């Protein structure tokens, strides 16, 4: 009688656990000491992109696609067994190629000798933290830039003036040195201008503009440089695209930065493919694809940060300015790259008139 009473008490408890297990917004996985998955809830199925039927009986380690991740999970489990519970974080490339951030914790022997792992998708939180981090850096760079740019510009003006005065007296055998000096002074001046864009608010006059026409003008502007690098353009602009509410000169600056980068990463020549079309989400998407050496995945997320660049003589300010301009336009920029095959920049601009104040 006593045993029966205990079983009756356990039944509602098990039913309650089952209800919590199934309804949880977090991924819940029950697994045994041989790492076999005994049960996984709907959220867990959604996170890993597999149905319950396909996962039951499989090894917990099969959920992770690299030996490094599997070892990371094994270490996590061993620590959980030693201290009773363990919490960790992990970045995983999913089956569809997307990268997600997870917090996960394991509690050993939670029910019927089974272990419970809770997985929480914190990808959006990670993105917000990354945006805040970049915003903070942008603010700091802006504050520094105002003072530094003006301090450098004053002696720069004097240097450029005196160099011009010396030009007539420079002998032929020294002309190369003159050309190098003037070229480097021009590069410093360009960096100062980018600093000033970051440092002070620009007078922006938004208007309805034809993005395709802005791109055509940009390609014409850079065609001479493209010829020097043996680079060809392939363009495909959707006909009758709606106009975009934007600042044309600012948008042209973004296109110039991205296309110049694409040209410079192909010193032996190649093709830059540019497409513009309307998306189902009522946006205009501009794609700029090069055939350069590509960017390693761990470096893509750093693009747009102050002074981070993949070019030998770059400053990273051009991309940083581009990110800021697109943010002011309520636009986004995505980077897809594969080493040895090139890089694709996807710019998305809204077709409505809602802009940041």
C-alpha positions as a Markdown table, in Angstrom:
| # | Residue | x | y | z |
|---|---|---|---|---|
| 1 | Unk | 0.0 | 0.0 | 0.0 |
| 2 | Unk | 2.8 | 2.4 | 0.9 |
| 3 | Unk | 4.6 | 1.7 | -2.4 |
| 4 | Unk | 1.4 | 2.3 | -4.3 |
| 5 | Unk | 0.9 | 5.6 | -2.5 |
| 6 | Unk | 4.4 | 6.7 | -3.5 |
| 7 | Unk | 3.8 | 5.8 | -7.1 |
| 8 | Unk | 0.6 | 7.8 | -7.2 |
| 9 | Unk | 2.5 | 10.8 | -5.7 |
| 10 | Unk | 5.3 | 10.4 | -8.4 |
| 11 | Unk | 2.8 | 10.4 | -11.3 |
| 12 | Unk | 1.7 | 14.0 | -11.1 |
| 13 | Unk | 5.3 | 15.0 | -10.5 |
| 14 | Unk | 6.4 | 13.2 | -13.7 |
| 15 | Unk | 3.5 | 14.8 | -15.6 |
| 16 | Unk | 4.5 | 18.2 | -14.4 |
| 17 | Unk | 8.1 | 17.6 | -15.5 |
| 18 | Unk | 6.9 | 16.4 | -18.9 |
| 19 | Unk | 4.7 | 19.5 | -19.4 |
| 20 | Unk | 7.6 | 21.9 | -18.4 |
| 21 | Unk | 9.9 | 19.9 | -20.7 |
| 22 | Unk | 7.7 | 20.1 | -23.8 |
| 23 | Unk | 6.6 | 23.8 | -23.3 |
| 24 | Unk | 10.0 | 25.3 | -22.5 |
| 25 | Unk | 11.3 | 28.0 | -24.8 |
| 26 | Unk | 14.8 | 26.7 | -24.3 |
| 27 | Unk | 16.2 | 23.6 | -25.9 |
| 28 | Unk | 16.1 | 20.7 | -23.4 |
| 29 | Unk | 18.0 | 17.4 | -24.0 |
| 30 | Unk | 17.9 | 14.3 | -21.8 |
| 31 | Unk | 20.8 | 11.9 | -22.3 |
| 32 | Unk | 22.3 | 8.9 | -20.6 |
| 33 | Unk | 25.8 | 8.2 | -19.5 |
| 34 | Unk | 26.7 | 6.8 | -22.9 |
| 35 | Unk | 25.8 | 10.2 | -24.4 |
| 36 | Unk | 22.8 | 8.8 | -26.2 |
| 37 | Unk | 19.9 | 11.2 | -26.5 |
| 38 | Unk | 16.8 | 9.9 | -24.7 |
| 39 | Unk | 14.5 | 12.8 | -25.3 |
| 40 | Unk | 14.7 | 16.3 | -26.8 |
| 41 | Unk | 11.9 | 19.0 | -26.7 |
| 42 | Unk | 10.5 | 21.0 | -29.6 |
| 43 | Unk | 12.8 | 24.0 | -29.0 |
| 44 | Unk | 15.8 | 21.7 | -29.1 |
| 45 | Unk | 14.6 | 20.2 | -32.4 |
| 46 | Unk | 14.3 | 23.8 | -33.8 |
| 47 | Unk | 17.7 | 24.9 | -32.6 |
| 48 | Unk | 19.5 | 21.9 | -34.3 |
| 49 | Unk | 17.3 | 21.6 | -37.3 |
| 50 | Unk | 16.4 | 18.0 | -36.8 |
| 51 | Unk | 13.2 | 16.2 | -35.7 |
| 52 | Unk | 12.8 | 14.2 | -32.5 |
| 53 | Unk | 12.7 | 10.9 | -34.5 |
| 54 | Unk | 16.1 | 11.6 | -36.1 |
| 55 | Unk | 17.8 | 12.6 | -32.9 |
| 56 | Unk | 16.6 | 9.9 | -30.4 |
| 57 | Unk | 19.3 | 7.3 | -29.8 |
| 58 | Unk | 21.9 | 9.4 | -31.5 |
| 59 | Unk | 25.0 | 10.6 | -29.6 |
| 60 | Unk | 24.9 | 14.0 | -28.0 |
| 61 | Unk | 28.2 | 14.7 | -29.7 |
| 62 | Unk | 26.6 | 14.2 | -33.1 |
| 63 | Unk | 24.9 | 17.5 | -32.7 |
| 64 | Unk | 28.2 | 19.3 | -33.1 |
| 65 | Unk | 30.0 | 19.3 | -36.5 |
| 66 | Unk | 33.6 | 19.7 | -35.5 |
| 67 | Unk | 36.0 | 17.7 | -33.3 |
| 68 | Unk | 36.8 | 21.0 | -31.5 |
| 69 | Unk | 33.2 | 21.5 | -30.5 |
| 70 | Unk | 32.8 | 17.9 | -29.5 |
| 71 | Unk | 35.8 | 18.1 | -27.2 |
| 72 | Unk | 34.4 | 21.3 | -25.8 |
| 73 | Unk | 31.2 | 19.5 | -24.9 |
| 74 | Unk | 33.1 | 16.6 | -23.4 |
| 75 | Unk | 35.1 | 19.0 | -21.2 |
| 76 | Unk | 31.9 | 20.7 | -20.2 |
| 77 | Unk | 30.2 | 17.4 | -19.2 |
| 78 | Unk | 33.2 | 16.2 | -17.1 |
| 79 | Unk | 33.2 | 19.5 | -15.2 |
| 80 | Unk | 29.4 | 19.2 | -14.7 |
| 81 | Unk | 29.9 | 15.7 | -13.2 |
| 82 | Unk | 32.6 | 17.0 | -10.8 |
| 83 | Unk | 30.8 | 20.1 | -9.5 |
| 84 | Unk | 27.1 | 19.1 | -9.9 |
| 85 | Unk | 26.3 | 21.7 | -12.6 |
| 86 | Unk | 28.3 | 23.5 | -15.3 |
| 87 | Unk | 27.4 | 26.5 | -17.5 |
| 88 | Unk | 29.2 | 27.4 | -20.7 |
| 89 | Unk | 28.9 | 29.3 | -24.0 |
| 90 | Unk | 29.4 | 28.2 | -27.5 |
| 91 | Unk | 29.3 | 29.6 | -31.1 |
| 92 | Unk | 28.0 | 27.0 | -33.6 |
| 93 | Unk | 27.8 | 27.1 | -37.4 |
| 94 | Unk | 24.4 | 25.6 | -38.2 |
| 95 | Unk | 23.4 | 23.2 | -41.0 |
| 96 | Unk | 22.2 | 26.2 | -43.1 |
| 97 | Unk | 25.5 | 28.1 | -42.7 |
| 98 | Unk | 24.2 | 30.6 | -40.2 |
| 99 | Unk | 26.3 | 31.2 | -37.0 |
| 100 | Unk | 24.5 | 31.1 | -33.7 |
| 101 | Unk | 25.5 | 31.9 | -30.1 |
| 102 | Unk | 24.3 | 29.6 | -27.3 |
| 103 | Unk | 24.5 | 29.5 | -23.5 |
| 104 | Unk | 24.2 | 25.9 | -22.3 |
| 105 | Unk | 24.2 | 24.2 | -18.9 |
| 106 | Unk | 24.3 | 20.6 | -17.8 |
| 107 | Unk | 22.9 | 19.1 | -14.6 |
| 108 | Unk | 23.9 | 15.4 | -14.2 |
| 109 | Unk | 21.5 | 12.7 | -12.9 |
| 110 | Unk | 18.5 | 15.0 | -12.7 |
| 111 | Unk | 15.8 | 12.3 | -13.3 |
| 112 | Unk | 15.9 | 8.5 | -13.5 |
| 113 | Unk | 19.7 | 8.6 | -13.7 |
| 114 | Unk | 19.5 | 10.8 | -16.9 |
| 115 | Unk | 21.5 | 14.0 | -17.5 |
| 116 | Unk | 19.8 | 17.3 | -18.6 |
| 117 | Unk | 21.4 | 19.9 | -20.9 |
| 118 | Unk | 19.6 | 23.2 | -21.3 |
| 119 | Unk | 20.5 | 25.2 | -24.4 |
| 120 | Unk | 19.5 | 28.9 | -24.8 |
| 121 | Unk | 19.8 | 30.7 | -28.1 |
| 122 | Unk | 21.5 | 34.1 | -27.3 |
| 123 | Unk | 22.3 | 35.0 | -30.9 |
| 124 | Unk | 20.3 | 38.2 | -30.9 |
| 125 | Unk | 21.7 | 39.3 | -27.5 |
| 126 | Unk | 25.2 | 38.7 | -28.9 |
| 127 | Unk | 24.4 | 40.8 | -32.0 |
| 128 | Unk | 23.2 | 43.6 | -29.8 |
| 129 | Unk | 26.3 | 43.5 | -27.6 |
| 130 | Unk | 28.5 | 43.6 | -30.7 |
| 131 | Unk | 26.6 | 46.6 | -32.1 |
| 132 | Unk | 26.9 | 48.4 | -28.7 |
| 133 | Unk | 30.6 | 47.6 | -28.7 |
| 134 | Unk | 31.1 | 49.0 | -32.2 |
| 135 | Unk | 29.0 | 52.0 | -31.3 |
| 136 | Unk | 31.1 | 52.7 | -28.2 |
| 137 | Unk | 34.3 | 52.5 | -30.3 |
| 138 | Unk | 32.8 | 54.7 | -33.0 |
| 139 | Unk | 32.0 | 57.3 | -30.3 |
| 140 | Unk | 35.5 | 57.2 | -28.9 |
| 141 | Unk | 37.1 | 57.5 | -32.3 |
| 142 | Unk | 34.8 | 60.4 | -33.1 |
| 143 | Unk | 35.9 | 62.3 | -30.0 |
| 144 | Unk | 39.6 | 61.7 | -30.7 |
| 145 | Unk | 39.3 | 62.4 | -34.4 |
| 146 | Unk | 38.2 | 66.0 | -34.1 |
| 147 | Unk | 41.2 | 67.1 | -32.1 |
| 148 | Unk | 43.8 | 64.9 | -33.9 |
| 149 | Unk | 42.6 | 65.7 | -37.4 |
| 150 | Unk | 42.9 | 69.5 | -36.9 |
| 151 | Unk | 46.2 | 69.2 | -35.2 |
| 152 | Unk | 47.6 | 67.2 | -38.1 |
| 153 | Unk | 46.0 | 69.3 | -40.9 |
| 154 | Unk | 47.8 | 72.5 | -39.9 |
| 155 | Unk | 51.4 | 71.2 | -40.4 |
| 156 | Unk | 50.1 | 69.2 | -43.4 |
| 157 | Unk | 49.0 | 72.4 | -45.1 |
| 158 | Unk | 52.5 | 73.9 | -44.6 |
| 159 | Unk | 54.2 | 70.7 | -45.8 |
| 160 | Unk | 52.2 | 70.6 | -49.0 |
| 161 | Unk | 52.8 | 74.2 | -49.7 |
| 162 | Unk | 56.6 | 74.1 | -49.3 |
| 163 | Unk | 56.8 | 70.8 | -51.4 |
| 164 | Unk | 55.0 | 72.6 | -54.2 |
| 165 | Unk | 57.5 | 75.5 | -53.9 |
| 166 | Unk | 60.4 | 73.1 | -54.1 |
| 167 | Unk | 59.1 | 71.3 | -57.2 |
| 168 | Unk | 60.9 | 73.5 | -59.8 |
| 169 | Unk | 64.3 | 73.0 | -58.2 |
| 170 | Unk | 64.1 | 69.2 | -57.9 |
| 171 | Unk | 66.5 | 67.5 | -60.2 |
| 172 | Unk | 65.4 | 64.7 | -62.5 |
| 173 | Unk | 67.1 | 62.0 | -60.6 |
| 174 | Unk | 65.2 | 63.0 | -57.5 |
| 175 | Unk | 61.7 | 63.3 | -59.1 |
| 176 | Unk | 60.8 | 59.8 | -57.9 |
| 177 | Unk | 61.2 | 61.0 | -54.3 |
| 178 | Unk | 59.0 | 64.0 | -55.0 |
| 179 | Unk | 56.3 | 61.8 | -56.4 |
| 180 | Unk | 56.4 | 59.5 | -53.3 |
| 181 | Unk | 56.2 | 62.4 | -50.9 |
| 182 | Unk | 53.2 | 64.0 | -52.7 |
| 183 | Unk | 51.5 | 60.7 | -52.9 |
| 184 | Unk | 51.9 | 59.9 | -49.2 |
| 185 | Unk | 50.8 | 63.4 | -48.3 |
| 186 | Unk | 47.7 | 62.9 | -50.4 |
| 187 | Unk | 47.0 | 59.6 | -48.5 |
| 188 | Unk | 47.4 | 61.3 | -45.1 |
| 189 | Unk | 45.0 | 64.0 | -46.3 |
| 190 | Unk | 42.5 | 61.4 | -47.3 |
| 191 | Unk | 42.8 | 59.7 | -43.9 |
| 192 | Unk | 42.2 | 63.1 | -42.2 |
| 193 | Unk | 39.1 | 63.7 | -44.2 |
| 194 | Unk | 37.7 | 60.3 | -43.1 |
| 195 | Unk | 38.5 | 61.2 | -39.5 |
| 196 | Unk | 36.6 | 64.4 | -39.9 |
| 197 | Unk | 33.5 | 62.6 | -41.3 |
| 198 | Unk | 33.5 | 60.4 | -38.1 |
| 199 | Unk | 34.2 | 63.4 | -35.8 |
| 200 | Unk | 31.5 | 65.8 | -36.8 |
| 201 | Unk | 27.9 | 65.6 | -37.9 |
| 202 | Unk | 27.5 | 66.0 | -41.6 |
| 203 | Unk | 24.9 | 68.1 | -43.2 |
| 204 | Unk | 22.7 | 65.4 | -44.7 |
| 205 | Unk | 19.9 | 66.3 | -47.1 |
| 206 | Unk | 17.8 | 63.2 | -47.9 |
| 207 | Unk | 15.9 | 63.0 | -51.1 |
| 208 | Unk | 14.3 | 60.4 | -53.4 |
| 209 | Unk | 17.1 | 59.1 | -55.6 |
| 210 | Unk | 17.7 | 56.5 | -58.2 |
| 211 | Unk | 20.2 | 54.0 | -56.6 |
| 212 | Unk | 21.0 | 52.5 | -60.0 |
| 213 | Unk | 22.0 | 55.9 | -61.4 |
| 214 | Unk | 24.2 | 56.5 | -58.3 |
| 215 | Unk | 25.9 | 53.2 | -58.9 |
| 216 | Unk | 26.4 | 53.9 | -62.6 |
| 217 | Unk | 28.1 | 57.2 | -61.7 |
| 218 | Unk | 30.3 | 55.4 | -59.2 |
| 219 | Unk | 31.4 | 52.7 | -61.7 |
| 220 | Unk | 32.2 | 55.4 | -64.3 |
| 221 | Unk | 34.3 | 57.2 | -61.7 |
| 222 | Unk | 36.3 | 54.1 | -60.9 |
| 223 | Unk | 36.6 | 52.6 | -64.4 |
| 224 | Unk | 40.0 | 54.1 | -64.9 |
| 225 | Unk | 41.4 | 52.6 | -61.7 |
| 226 | Unk | 39.7 | 49.3 | -62.7 |
| 227 | Unk | 41.6 | 49.3 | -66.1 |
| 228 | Unk | 44.9 | 49.8 | -64.3 |
| 229 | Unk | 44.2 | 46.7 | -62.2 |
| 230 | Unk | 42.9 | 44.7 | -65.2 |
| 231 | Unk | 39.5 | 44.5 | -63.5 |
| 232 | Unk | 36.2 | 44.3 | -65.4 |
| 233 | Unk | 32.7 | 45.2 | -64.2 |
| 234 | Unk | 29.6 | 43.0 | -64.7 |
| 235 | Unk | 26.4 | 44.9 | -63.8 |
| 236 | Unk | 22.8 | 43.8 | -63.6 |
| 237 | Unk | 20.3 | 46.5 | -62.4 |
| 238 | Unk | 16.6 | 45.6 | -62.1 |
| 239 | Unk | 14.5 | 47.8 | -64.3 |
| 240 | Unk | 12.0 | 50.3 | -62.9 |
| 241 | Unk | 13.2 | 50.1 | -59.3 |
| 242 | Unk | 11.5 | 52.5 | -56.9 |
| 243 | Unk | 13.6 | 55.5 | -55.8 |
| 244 | Unk | 15.2 | 55.3 | -52.4 |
| 245 | Unk | 15.0 | 58.1 | -49.8 |
| 246 | Unk | 18.7 | 58.8 | -49.2 |
| 247 | Unk | 21.6 | 61.3 | -49.3 |
| 248 | Unk | 23.1 | 60.6 | -52.8 |
| 249 | Unk | 26.6 | 61.8 | -52.1 |
| 250 | Unk | 26.8 | 59.8 | -48.9 |
| 251 | Unk | 25.6 | 56.6 | -50.6 |
| 252 | Unk | 28.1 | 57.2 | -53.5 |
| 253 | Unk | 30.8 | 57.3 | -50.8 |
| 254 | Unk | 29.8 | 53.9 | -49.6 |
| 255 | Unk | 29.8 | 52.5 | -53.1 |
| 256 | Unk | 33.2 | 54.0 | -53.8 |
| 257 | Unk | 34.7 | 52.5 | -50.7 |
| 258 | Unk | 33.4 | 49.0 | -51.4 |
| 259 | Unk | 34.3 | 49.0 | -55.1 |
| 260 | Unk | 37.7 | 50.5 | -54.5 |
| 261 | Unk | 38.3 | 47.7 | -51.9 |
| 262 | Unk | 37.2 | 45.1 | -54.4 |
| 263 | Unk | 39.5 | 46.5 | -57.1 |
| 264 | Unk | 42.5 | 46.6 | -54.7 |
| 265 | Unk | 42.1 | 43.0 | -53.5 |
| 266 | Unk | 42.5 | 41.8 | -57.1 |
| 267 | Unk | 46.0 | 43.1 | -58.1 |
| 268 | Unk | 46.2 | 40.4 | -60.8 |
| 269 | Unk | 42.8 | 41.3 | -62.3 |
| 270 | Unk | 39.4 | 39.8 | -62.2 |
| 271 | Unk | 35.7 | 40.6 | -62.3 |
| 272 | Unk | 33.5 | 42.7 | -60.0 |
| 273 | Unk | 29.8 | 41.7 | -60.2 |
| 274 | Unk | 27.3 | 44.4 | -59.2 |
| 275 | Unk | 23.6 | 43.7 | -58.9 |
| 276 | Unk | 20.7 | 45.8 | -57.7 |
| 277 | Unk | 17.2 | 44.5 | -57.2 |
| 278 | Unk | 14.1 | 44.8 | -55.1 |
| 279 | Unk | 13.5 | 42.2 | -52.4 |
| 280 | Unk | 10.3 | 40.6 | -51.2 |
| 281 | Unk | 10.7 | 42.5 | -47.9 |
| 282 | Unk | 10.2 | 45.8 | -49.8 |
| 283 | Unk | 13.9 | 46.7 | -49.7 |
| 284 | Unk | 16.5 | 47.5 | -52.3 |
| 285 | Unk | 19.5 | 45.2 | -52.2 |
| 286 | Unk | 22.9 | 46.1 | -53.7 |
| 287 | Unk | 25.4 | 43.3 | -54.1 |
| 288 | Unk | 29.1 | 43.8 | -54.8 |
| 289 | Unk | 31.0 | 40.6 | -55.5 |
| 290 | Unk | 34.8 | 40.4 | -56.1 |
| 291 | Unk | 37.1 | 37.5 | -57.0 |
| 292 | Unk | 39.9 | 38.3 | -54.5 |
| 293 | Unk | 41.4 | 36.0 | -51.9 |
| 294 | Unk | 38.5 | 36.3 | -49.5 |
| 295 | Unk | 38.4 | 37.0 | -45.8 |
| 296 | Unk | 38.7 | 34.4 | -43.0 |
| 297 | Unk | 35.5 | 33.9 | -41.1 |
| 298 | Unk | 37.0 | 35.0 | -37.8 |
| 299 | Unk | 37.9 | 38.3 | -39.3 |
| 300 | Unk | 34.6 | 39.2 | -41.0 |
| 301 | Unk | 33.0 | 40.2 | -37.8 |
| 302 | Unk | 35.8 | 42.8 | -37.2 |
| 303 | Unk | 35.1 | 44.6 | -40.4 |
| 304 | Unk | 33.9 | 48.2 | -39.7 |
| 305 | Unk | 35.9 | 48.5 | -36.5 |
| 306 | Unk | 38.3 | 51.4 | -36.1 |
| 307 | Unk | 41.7 | 50.7 | -37.7 |
| 308 | Unk | 40.9 | 47.1 | -38.6 |
| 309 | Unk | 41.7 | 46.3 | -42.2 |
| 310 | Unk | 42.7 | 43.3 | -44.3 |
| 311 | Unk | 44.8 | 45.6 | -46.6 |
| 312 | Unk | 48.5 | 46.2 | -46.1 |
| 313 | Unk | 48.2 | 50.0 | -46.3 |
| 314 | Unk | 44.6 | 50.4 | -45.2 |
| 315 | Unk | 43.2 | 52.1 | -42.1 |
| 316 | Unk | 39.8 | 50.5 | -41.9 |
| 317 | Unk | 38.2 | 54.0 | -41.7 |
| 318 | Unk | 36.6 | 53.7 | -45.2 |
| 319 | Unk | 34.5 | 50.7 | -44.1 |
| 320 | Unk | 33.8 | 52.3 | -40.7 |
| 321 | Unk | 32.5 | 55.4 | -42.5 |
| 322 | Unk | 30.4 | 53.2 | -44.8 |
| 323 | Unk | 28.8 | 51.4 | -41.9 |
| 324 | Unk | 28.0 | 54.7 | -40.2 |
| 325 | Unk | 26.4 | 56.1 | -43.4 |
| 326 | Unk | 24.2 | 53.0 | -43.9 |
| 327 | Unk | 23.2 | 53.1 | -40.2 |
| 328 | Unk | 21.9 | 56.7 | -40.8 |
| 329 | Unk | 20.0 | 55.4 | -43.8 |
| 330 | Unk | 18.4 | 52.6 | -41.7 |
| 331 | Unk | 20.3 | 50.2 | -44.0 |
| 332 | Unk | 22.3 | 47.1 | -43.3 |
| 333 | Unk | 25.4 | 45.5 | -44.7 |
| 334 | Unk | 26.2 | 41.8 | -44.7 |
| 335 | Unk | 29.5 | 40.2 | -45.7 |
| 336 | Unk | 29.9 | 36.7 | -47.1 |
| 337 | Unk | 33.3 | 35.4 | -48.0 |
| 338 | Unk | 35.2 | 32.2 | -48.8 |
| 339 | Unk | 38.9 | 32.1 | -48.8 |
| 340 | Unk | 40.3 | 31.8 | -52.3 |
| 341 | Unk | 36.9 | 32.6 | -53.9 |
| 342 | Unk | 36.2 | 36.2 | -53.1 |
| 343 | Unk | 33.9 | 38.4 | -51.0 |
| 344 | Unk | 30.3 | 39.5 | -51.4 |
| 345 | Unk | 29.0 | 42.7 | -49.7 |
| 346 | Unk | 25.2 | 42.9 | -49.5 |
| 347 | Unk | 23.7 | 46.3 | -48.8 |
| 348 | Unk | 20.0 | 46.6 | -47.9 |
| 349 | Unk | 18.2 | 49.9 | -48.0 |
| 350 | Unk | 14.5 | 50.4 | -47.0 |
| 351 | Unk | 12.0 | 51.7 | -49.6 |
| 352 | Unk | 10.0 | 53.6 | -46.9 |
| 353 | Unk | 10.7 | 57.1 | -45.7 |
| 354 | Unk | 11.3 | 56.1 | -42.0 |
| 355 | Unk | 14.8 | 57.3 | -41.1 |
| 356 | Unk | 16.7 | 57.7 | -37.8 |
| 357 | Unk | 16.4 | 61.1 | -36.3 |
